[in-house]
Amino acid sequence: MAWSLSKIRVNRDFVNETNGIEIFVRTNGVHCDVIVPVKTKIKDWYDELQPSQLSFVNENFAYIAFGWGDKGFYLETPKWSELKISTALKALFFLSSTAMHVNWWREAPPGGR
């Protein structure tokens, strides 16, 4: 299913212009994050994530990474070797709550360009 769905083309007319916004997708092999600039001419993430609501804010960070998924999977599975059948089943069949984690980056992720 993953292979066949990955063949569906989106943004067929996309042209990489100099006024575009570069985003990154990063994985540790288990979890995946989408990394975007904190502030651009189109979006300022501080409009959504108020500094008073965050446990950590530093204006020197240029990128913000968002990861979302099953809460148990995030908290209990840092490596594939630590995956439990019960955690996988709960994640697959939506039997548990979800979580979002946010990480900050000073610069673009290494190897991203």
N, C-alpha and C positions, 0 to 999 in steps of 0.2 A: 504494500500500500504506500509506504513512504517513497519508494522508487517511482511509482506511477504518479503520485501527486507532485513530486518534484519536477516532473516534466511539463506541468501546466505553466505556461508563460504568463507573467504579469508585467505591467509597465512596458509593453512592447515598443512604445514610441519614446521611451526615455532616452534623453541625450545628456551625457555628462558634460555640463557646462561649468564654466568657472564660477558662476553664481549659485551653484548647488551647495547642499549641506552634506558633508561627509559623515556617514555613520559607520559603526563597526559592529560585528557580531563576534563574540568571543566565547569559547567553551573550555572547560577544564576536562572534557571527556565525559562528564556526567551532566553538568548544568550549563545552561547557555544564557548569556547576557546580551542585551542590545545596548550599545554605548553611543551616546549622542553628546554634542556640545552643550554645555550648560546654558550658554546665551548665544543666540544668533539674531539676525535681523527679523526672523520669523517667529522665534519662540524663545522665551526666557523661562526656564524650568522653575525659577524661584517664584513665578506666578502661581504654580501648582504646589510646590513644596516650600511652604513658608519656613524660613530659618528657625522661627520659634517652635515649630513642630518637629524639628529634626534634632537628633542627639549629637550630630556633628556637622558643622558647617565651616568651610574655609574658602574664602573668596579666591584663593590662589588655584583652586581646582578648575580646570577647563572642561572636563568631561564628566558625565554622570552615567552610570551603568544600571540598567534595570533587569532584574531577573524575576520571573513569576512561575509559580507551579505549586505542586502539592506540598503542603507544609511539612508533613512527615518525611517526604522524600528529601526535601532540602536539609532538614535538621538531622536526619538519621543516615544519610547516604553521601558522605564526602567522596567515596571511591566506589566503583562498581563492585569491588570485592566485598563491600560492606552492605550490599543490598539484601534485604530480607524479603522473602516471598510475601509476607503480610503487608509490608510497606508498598511493594509493587502492586498488589491487588487493590489496595485502597486507592492508590494513585490512578490506576487504570480505570476503575469503576466509580470514581468521584465519591468515595465514601468518607472522605476527610476534608478538612478545611484547607484553604490555599494560603500562600504567603508570597510577599514580594520583598525582595532584598534590593537595597540600593547601595552602590559603591561609588566612590569618587576617584577620579583620575586627574593628576596634575597635567598630563599631556596625553596625546593619542597613544593607544596601546601599542606595544612593540610588535613589529611585523604586520601592522595593520595597513600599511600603505603599500 
